[in-house]
Amino acid sequence: MPAHWRLFKNLSRPVSTAEGLAVDDTLPQSVAFNNSPPILHLYTFVPSVNVGKYQDIEAALKLDMCRAKGIEFGRRSTGGGTVIMGPDIVALGLGINVDYPGLKKGVGGVFESLSLVLIRALEKLGIKAYFQPKNDLEVDGKKIAGLSAASEAGKSLLFHTSLLVDFDVALMLDIMHTPLIKIRDKGYNCFSQRMTTVRQELGRHVPLTEVMDAVEHAFEQEFNIRFKEDAPDEWEKKTISSFIEERYHNQDWIFSHKHPRARMGIGRLKSKAGLLEIYLSLSGASIENVLITGDFFSTSADIHRLENALKWTASRKESIEKNLSSVWQDDMIYGLDVPTLTRAILKAKENQVRL
């Protein structure tokens, strides 16, 4: 007999940034600490934009333009890059145990396993999609969904995706700062040619309910489960309220990972893991302070471990690699290796010396 998962399905209204992200953050907490089976959350946002956990929101977004246009902004708890959301984009949050049968290990394994569900859902709608590392679903070279994940709740993880049913490219370009390194790498001047939507691919007005139903049924088939529509229990409601107050209404959370305003060397490097932005200051020949930011996937504990390993390290390549290797584990930063991180740090050192 198939196992039952819980389904939080919000069809009545688009939700605020704070509410949507707080519910999603509660999903893995409930699986880990509230004895819940996996929970799928399908919903839509009000017009909004959220940055990845390790990005500087002021560097990523034109906040004055967001405010002028009435676009909410926030920081989610999962890594990756900036995501534009709205009533015509299906938002998906999944809380699940990392050891659940059929779920592959590590961030890459999670993306591979769960991308198959979304590929199946799009196939049901008549769209042939495929997974494009590190974290995109594409149709004929055009992005239709972005994937994100974090595992910071015991043995449970949060998986995020935004499935583009419709999308306003002009709005994205109006409110986002795009680093020059990404413009050169991805050709953002013709960005509309790099994205597609469900409605564009099918040439008809596809209701969001049809897309959500396809996702729901794809999960049931892929994991041999059945969904039971549900709502947050009292424990979950309290946890949601806590996340709203402690994170999504908290300026310290929203504006964390600020790029330093002091004179620090900056090392920007486009890697397989995403855009790395390293901020570094020297004291003599040693690294006095270092900040690792970007649109990658990691955990707060692993980033702190790497930053701490670098403090007061001699700023020579051999010393940096040695200290990083002493704490390095596979997928500390998904898709990255020690030599690549070292290159970014050395670029920051070179720019610090020039200041």
C-alpha positions, 0 to 999 in steps of 0.5 A: 500500500502506498505511503501517504505524504502531506500536501499544503496546496494554496489555490485561494491567493498569492502569499507574501514573501514572509508567509511563503518562505516561512511555511517552506522553512517549517517543512523540513523542521516538521519532518525532523522534529514533529514526526511528519511524513514528507510535505509538499507545498504548492503555492504562488507569491505576490509580485516579489523577488528573493535572493539566495542565502549567501547573496548580498541583497543590495548588490543583487537588487535595485531596492529603490526600484523594487519599492517604487514598483511595489515588489516585495523582496527577501532572502530565502534559506536556500542557496542559489541566485536571485529568483523573481516570483509572482502569481504566474509562477508555481512555487514549490517547497518540499520537506523530506528526509535525506535518507528517503528511498529513491532520493540520491545523496548530496545536493547533486543527487537531490537535484537529479532525483527531484528534477525527474519529478518535474520533468515528468510533470512537464511531460504530462503537460506536453513539454519535453524538459531536461536537467541542466547542471548545476540547478536548472530545468531547460527546454531546448536550451531555455530555462523553465525552472530553477532548483534550490535546496538546503539541509540544516534541520537534522536529517531533513532537507528543504527543496525549492523550485520555481516553475515558470508558467508565465514570466515578466523578463522586462521586470527582472531586468528593471529590478536586478543588478547583474554582475558584469561577469555574468553578463559576459558569461550568459548574454543577459542583453538577450535574456528573453532568448534564454528563458521560456514558460509553460504557456509559451511552450504550449501556446495556450493559457495554461491554468496554474491548477493544471500545472500544480496537478501535474506536479502532484501526480508526478510526485505520486508516480515517481515515489509511489506515494499518495498525497493527503491534502492538509494544513499546518498543525499547531506545532507548525503554525507556531514554527511558521510564526517564529520564522516570519518574525525571526527571519522574514520580518527581521532586517538583520536576516534580510540584509545579512551577507552584506558586502563589506564597506571597508577597503577589502580586496574582491575576488570574483570568479564564475565557477561550476558552483556559481558566481563566487565573490570573495572579500579579503583583507590582509594584515602583513602577509596573512589573511586577517578577514575573509567573507565567502559570498555568491549564488552557490549551495552550501550550509552556514556551518560549512561556510563558517568552517571555511572562513575560519580555516582561512583566518590568519593563514599565510596568503600564499597559494600553498598555505591557502590550499593546505588550510582549506584541505584540512577542513574540506569535505565533498560538496561543502560548496556544491560543484566547487573544489579547493583549487577553484576556491583558492583561485578566487581567494588569490584574486581577492588578495591581488586586488587587496594589495592594489588598494 
